[in-house]
Amino acid sequence: MTTLILHSTPLSTYGRTCRMALAEKGVPYELDPIGPQAPEQKARQPWGSVPAMSHGDIRMYETLAICNYVDAAFDGPPLLPADLLARARCYQWISVFIQYLYRPAVDIVLQRLVVPTRGGTPDEALVAASVPKTEKALGVLNGALDGQKCFAGAAPSLADYFVLPLLHYLKMTPEGEKLLASTLNLNRWQAAMDKRDSAVQTMPKFG
Ligand SMILES: N[C@@H](CCC(=O)N[C@@H](CS)C(=O)NCC(=O)O)C(=O)O
């Protein structure tokens, strides 16, 4: 069968979600290490964001769609729980991540880790506004792990592959380090997730 190509810089958190899903599923793929807003990426993704996927004649963008495609199109361990309620919970936590955690947390990450490397000055007002939003979403996700190993139960699923990549970067910022000091469930979960082959293979080389 044709090799699946994932178009994404290895530094992208959503790209890493797809790469973790592909690794967990055992699907060989080619990584096209393109960054956002490159002309080729704008042709694949209307907003120029990464990732995007090519598989034979199939072109796709949006991380959740790509991961669902990978889950359905290939043999290998399922990325979603079989149990109906656990599957719905998995989507609940993915939605929480996309809707409530990604933007404020990524703004902290960009201002603290990226802007200074480009000679810029962090937007302190943006960081300050992002901290309470990030704190609330982290608190909710920390609560989701009360009494269970992973977001949708005992085994990792797509929800875990969505949340992990961004927490890796967030922890590298002073604000993230402080916020994550009290989210004990998330810390325990992250330590366990970081040991998985899919996490080790896709660990970004940044900083
Ligand atoms: N909804 C998109 C979001 C993708 C996204 O925000 N990607 C980030 C990198 S993790 C990006 O490309 N940011 C820069 C940009 O959009 O210009 C998805 O699910 O794939």
The ligand as a MOL file (V3000), in Angstrom:
LIG
                    3D

  0  0  0     0  0            999 V3000
M  V30 BEGIN CTAB
M  V30 COUNTS 20 19 0 0 0
M  V30 BEGIN ATOM
M  V30 1 N -7.1370 22.6220 13.8640 0
M  V30 2 C -5.8010 22.3050 13.4160 0
M  V30 3 C -4.8110 23.1180 14.2460 0
M  V30 4 C -3.3980 22.9860 13.7280 0
M  V30 5 C -2.4670 23.9810 14.3860 0
M  V30 6 O -2.8940 24.9150 15.0950 0
M  V30 7 N -1.1770 23.7760 14.1360 0
M  V30 8 C -0.1820 24.6820 14.6580 0
M  V30 9 C 1.0880 23.9090 15.0400 0
M  V30 10 S 0.8240 22.7850 16.3850 0
M  V30 11 C 0.2200 25.6650 13.5620 0
M  V30 12 O 0.4100 25.2740 12.4120 0
M  V30 13 N 0.3740 26.9270 13.9610 0
M  V30 14 C 0.8830 27.9710 13.1110 0
M  V30 15 C -0.1090 28.4820 12.1270 0
M  V30 16 O -1.2870 28.0490 12.1290 0
M  V30 17 O 0.2730 29.3550 11.3680 0
M  V30 18 C -5.5640 20.7830 13.5520 0
M  V30 19 O -6.2780 20.1470 14.3180 0
M  V30 20 O -4.7020 20.2230 12.8500 0
M  V30 END ATOM
M  V30 BEGIN BOND
M  V30 1 1 1 2
M  V30 2 1 2 3
M  V30 3 1 2 18
M  V30 4 1 3 4
M  V30 5 1 4 5
M  V30 6 2 5 6
M  V30 7 1 5 7
M  V30 8 1 7 8
M  V30 9 1 8 9
M  V30 10 1 8 11
M  V30 11 1 9 10
M  V30 12 2 11 12
M  V30 13 1 11 13
M  V30 14 1 13 14
M  V30 15 1 14 15
M  V30 16 2 15 16
M  V30 17 1 15 17
M  V30 18 2 18 19
M  V30 19 1 18 20
M  V30 END BOND
M  V30 END CTAB
M  END
